Amino acid sequence: MTVDGVIMLVKKLLDVLLVWMVLYFILKNLRQNLKMVLLFKGILIIVVLKIFSDFLDLVTISYLLDYVITWGPLALIVIFQPEIRNVLEHLGRSQILGKHKMLTVDEREKMVYALTGALDYMSKVRIGSLIVIERDNGLTEYIEKSKKIGADISSELLISIFFPNNPLHDGGVIIQGNKVMSAGAVFPTSDNLKISKRLGTRHRAALGISEAADCIAIISSEETGRLSIAMGGTLHYNLALDDVKLMLLEELRPKKSILLEEEENDEEEK
């Protein structure tokens, strides 16, 4: 095989790889977005109808579908602009190192201790709360639109924020690293039709932000006092306090690749 042949083969493999990466990204986001699922089904129906009309030589329906295919992409951009923007923002906000990954073991345990202490109290006295912990995607967009705090995490601070009649208690708290960055944050609510109608706005907002960004959303119910966690578009409902603690410690643990990089850096410094 000549050099040109090898180069051509590499180009074709790269082309196929990029196509598969795009398809993987689309399918991954389809799984978490009901509107995108409906859009994908609609496109499939139009394609099938077009093939069917061309095969049977159905002039009228084929003529109408040609218009749909010609102007459809423009209409989709206009109609689904929020979803397209969310996908692009998801790419733009991606970070190599999440804020939580820079915490030491002691800082992480202290943070979880403060969170569970506040959740334990709020669960017992039925105080509703929504606490979102930033991970691999920045939540700057929501921090900028909420009340800035920038204080160290403590049980007392979290309880006071969500205490009834506090002006900020209806919104969510955003934690970045080991700091309470803001309060009174408003998050997008999930459109998932599978969500139980018994769940309130906090649970839907927790699911919504977990679908839009890589984060941990913790909810304490005002009506029942139950604790729940939303991650990756999945709601873990009615958790015991110990389960919440274990889940937080596990999910906030640095990834192995990050640990290996830190060890290599330490060896180089030595």
Phi, psi and omega per residue, in radians:
M1 nan 2.344 -3.117
T2 -1.349 2.960 3.119
V3 -1.103 -0.726 3.122
D4 -1.077 -0.650 3.122
G5 -1.141 -0.702 3.112
V6 -1.126 -0.764 3.136
I7 -1.083 -0.744 3.131
M8 -1.102 -0.707 3.122
L9 -1.130 -0.732 3.120
V10 -1.102 -0.717 3.116
K11 -1.081 -0.740 -3.137
K12 -1.153 -0.734 3.103
L13 -1.100 -0.727 3.104
L14 -1.114 -0.694 3.119
D15 -1.072 -0.838 3.132
V16 -1.116 -0.708 -3.141
L17 -1.083 -0.758 3.130
L18 -1.121 -0.690 3.112
V19 -1.095 -0.763 3.130
W20 -1.145 -0.625 3.100
M21 -1.133 -0.728 3.107
V22 -1.114 -0.783 3.131
L23 -1.093 -0.715 3.124
Y24 -1.084 -0.788 -3.138
F25 -1.094 -0.741 -3.141
I26 -1.116 -0.844 -3.126
L27 -1.124 -0.627 3.114
K28 -1.105 -0.715 3.124
N29 -1.342 -0.533 3.084
L30 -1.051 -0.666 -3.089
R31 -1.075 -0.459 -3.045
Q32 -1.899 0.046 -3.058
N33 -2.335 1.935 -3.076
L34 -1.104 -0.689 -3.120
K35 -1.130 -0.681 3.120
M36 -1.171 -0.596 3.077
V37 -1.103 -0.805 3.118
L38 -1.109 -0.679 3.100
L39 -1.096 -0.777 -3.135
F40 -1.090 -0.728 3.111
K41 -1.119 -0.713 3.123
G42 -1.087 -0.734 3.114
I43 -1.116 -0.715 3.110
L44 -1.085 -0.718 3.127
I45 -1.103 -0.754 3.138
I46 -1.106 -0.745 3.129
V47 -1.094 -0.771 3.138
V48 -1.107 -0.756 3.114
L49 -1.094 -0.674 3.138
K50 -1.127 -0.802 3.112
I51 -1.091 -0.744 -3.131
F52 -1.118 -0.762 -3.119
S53 -1.191 -0.662 3.099
D54 -1.178 -0.655 -3.128
F55 -1.170 -0.682 -3.132
L56 -1.649 0.043 3.128
D57 1.000 0.827 3.088
L58 -1.520 1.759 -2.953
V59 -1.147 -0.834 -3.033
T60 -1.133 -0.908 -3.119
I61 -1.133 -0.617 3.109
S62 -1.139 -0.690 3.119
Y63 -1.116 -0.748 3.126
L64 -1.169 -0.704 -3.141
L65 -1.170 -0.554 3.069
D66 -1.064 -0.703 3.092
Y67 -1.152 -0.722 3.141
V68 -1.090 -0.788 -3.121
I69 -1.171 -0.618 -3.133
T70 -1.210 -0.836 -3.060
W71 -1.742 -0.136 -3.106
G72 -1.016 -0.821 -3.135
P73 -0.979 -0.691 3.119
L74 -1.142 -0.743 3.125
A75 -1.120 -0.680 3.138
L76 -1.126 -0.679 3.123
I77 -1.082 -0.705 -3.130
V78 -1.239 -0.817 -3.065
I79 -1.220 -0.731 -3.062
F80 -1.819 0.520 -3.138
Q81 -1.014 -0.734 3.124
P82 -1.082 -0.703 -3.131
E83 -1.174 -0.729 3.125
I84 -1.119 -0.724 3.121
R85 -1.100 -0.711 3.137
N86 -1.095 -0.691 3.131
V87 -1.129 -0.778 -3.140
L88 -1.151 -0.683 3.106
E89 -1.157 -0.622 3.101
H90 -1.040 -0.709 3.093
L91 -1.219 -0.742 -3.075
G92 -1.221 -0.506 -3.103
R93 -1.530 -0.094 -3.100
S94 -1.063 2.394 -3.116
Q95 -2.134 2.555 3.066
I96 -1.178 -0.726 3.103
L97 -2.108 2.126 3.054
G98 -1.241 2.717 -3.112
K99 -1.032 -0.689 -3.073
H100 -1.184 -0.372 -3.069
K101 -1.267 -0.286 -3.125
M102 -1.561 -0.010 3.123
L103 -1.361 2.490 3.027
T104 -1.326 2.977 3.125
V105 -1.067 -0.753 3.139
D106 -1.126 -0.738 3.129
E107 -1.120 -0.710 -3.130
R108 -1.144 -0.765 3.137
E109 -1.165 -0.679 3.101
K110 -1.113 -0.690 3.120
M111 -1.123 -0.822 3.139
V112 -1.126 -0.665 3.101
Y113 -1.077 -0.759 3.118
A114 -1.141 -0.724 3.141
L115 -1.122 -0.856 -3.101
T116 -1.185 -0.562 3.074
G117 -1.096 -0.774 3.110
A118 -1.178 -0.739 -3.127
L119 -1.128 -0.661 3.121
D120 -1.061 -0.813 -3.140
Y121 -1.149 -0.839 -3.082
M122 -1.150 -0.584 3.100
S123 -1.160 -0.714 -3.092
K124 -1.213 -0.661 -3.089
V125 -1.739 0.151 3.074
R126 1.066 0.958 3.024
I127 -1.807 2.164 3.135
G128 -1.331 2.431 3.129
S129 -2.664 2.742 3.057
L130 -2.447 1.990 -3.104
I131 -2.075 2.155 -3.100
V132 -2.009 2.206 -3.139
I133 -1.839 2.120 3.135
E134 -1.210 2.457 3.062
R135 -2.208 -1.989 -3.021
D136 -1.351 -0.277 3.098
N137 -1.952 2.293 3.119
G138 -1.174 2.527 3.109
L139 -1.939 0.496 -3.093
T140 -0.989 -0.675 -3.126
E141 -0.983 -0.717 -3.113
Y142 -1.423 -0.552 3.103
I143 -1.145 -0.723 -3.110
E144 -1.110 -0.493 -3.096
K145 -1.642 0.057 -3.125
S146 -2.055 -3.089 -3.108
K147 -1.445 2.079 -3.113
K148 -1.238 2.432 3.105
I149 -2.194 -1.068 3.097
G150 1.142 0.670 -3.112
A151 -1.921 2.783 3.057
D152 -1.112 2.579 -3.141
I153 -1.257 2.331 3.018
S154 -2.645 2.663 3.118
S155 -1.057 -0.718 -3.090
E156 -1.108 -0.708 -3.141
L157 -1.127 -0.800 -3.126
L158 -1.116 -0.734 3.133
I159 -1.118 -0.716 -3.126
S160 -1.170 -0.596 3.128
I161 -1.136 -0.743 -3.056
F162 -1.637 0.048 3.136
F163 -1.089 2.394 -3.116
P164 -0.895 2.484 -3.141
N165 1.343 -0.092 2.983
N166 -1.185 2.329 -3.098
P167 -0.993 -0.387 -3.078
L168 -1.777 0.042 -2.968
H169 -1.240 -0.375 -3.111
D170 -1.358 -0.418 -3.124
G171 -1.558 -2.952 3.135
G172 -1.890 2.734 3.050
V173 -1.729 2.427 3.097
I174 -1.985 2.203 3.117
I175 -1.887 2.241 3.136
Q176 -2.195 2.033 -3.025
G177 1.189 -2.170 3.059
N178 -1.995 0.517 -3.131
K179 -2.102 2.498 2.925
V180 -1.458 1.773 -3.020
M181 -1.368 -0.637 -3.097
S182 -2.771 2.869 3.089
A183 -2.397 2.872 -3.116
G184 1.281 0.402 -3.124
A185 -1.310 2.495 3.108
V186 -1.917 2.216 -3.088
F187 -2.002 2.722 3.100
P188 -1.213 2.424 3.110
T189 -1.510 2.590 -3.103
S190 -1.272 2.520 3.088
D191 -1.714 0.137 -3.091
N192 -1.111 2.105 -3.101
L193 -1.299 -0.211 -3.124
K194 -1.421 -0.129 -3.135
I195 -1.198 2.348 3.118
S196 -1.074 2.434 3.137
K197 -1.194 -0.244 3.128
R198 -1.320 -0.337 -3.121
L199 -1.358 2.454 -3.077
G200 -1.573 -2.936 -3.071
T201 -1.121 -0.654 -3.125
R202 -1.079 -0.782 -3.138
H203 -1.136 -0.688 3.127
R204 -1.199 -0.649 3.086
A205 -1.200 -0.655 3.101
A206 -1.103 -0.775 3.096
L207 -1.129 -0.706 -3.120
G208 -1.070 -0.810 -3.120
I209 -1.271 -0.521 3.097
S210 -1.244 -0.420 3.048
E211 -1.369 -0.596 -3.064
A212 -1.467 -0.441 -3.076
A213 -2.586 2.776 3.092
D214 -1.426 1.729 -3.080
C215 -2.653 3.028 3.057
I216 -2.033 2.116 -3.139
A217 -1.953 2.088 -3.095
I218 -1.899 2.314 -3.088
I219 -2.181 2.371 2.914
S220 -2.027 2.236 -3.035
S221 -1.402 2.333 3.111
E222 -1.274 -0.553 -3.076
E223 -1.418 -0.737 -3.017
T224 -1.984 -0.306 -3.072
G225 1.355 0.084 -3.119
R226 -1.300 2.583 3.130
L227 -1.817 2.450 3.141
S228 -2.494 2.758 3.098
I229 -2.325 2.341 3.081
A230 -1.977 2.265 3.092
M231 -2.554 2.339 3.078
G232 1.002 0.561 3.131
G233 1.386 0.174 3.123
T234 -2.048 2.325 -3.134
L235 -1.783 2.122 3.049
H236 -1.697 1.775 -2.912
Y237 -1.684 2.559 3.025
N238 0.973 1.090 -3.136
L239 -1.656 2.557 2.987
A240 -1.266 2.730 -3.102
L241 -1.042 -0.678 3.116
D242 -1.125 -0.645 3.097
D243 -1.147 -0.677 3.094
V244 -1.092 -0.787 -3.137
K245 -1.067 -0.827 -3.129
L246 -1.129 -0.693 -3.135
M247 -1.157 -0.699 3.128
L248 -1.157 -0.774 3.123
L249 -1.070 -0.663 -3.128
E250 -1.264 -0.788 -3.064
E251 -1.290 -0.423 3.138
L252 -1.618 0.029 3.134
R253 -1.281 2.392 3.120
P254 -1.054 2.582 3.097
K255 -1.230 2.747 -3.101
K256 -1.051 -0.653 -3.115
S257 -1.108 -0.642 3.124
I258 -1.203 -0.701 3.125
L259 -1.099 -0.704 3.128
L260 -1.115 -0.705 3.121
E261 -1.113 -0.701 -3.133
E262 -1.154 -0.695 3.120
E263 -1.118 -0.698 3.112
E264 -1.119 -0.708 3.124
N265 -1.124 -0.686 3.125
D266 -1.117 -0.709 3.129
E267 -1.133 -0.674 3.120
E268 -1.149 -0.658 3.139
E269 -1.148 -0.610 3.127
K270 -1.216 nan nan
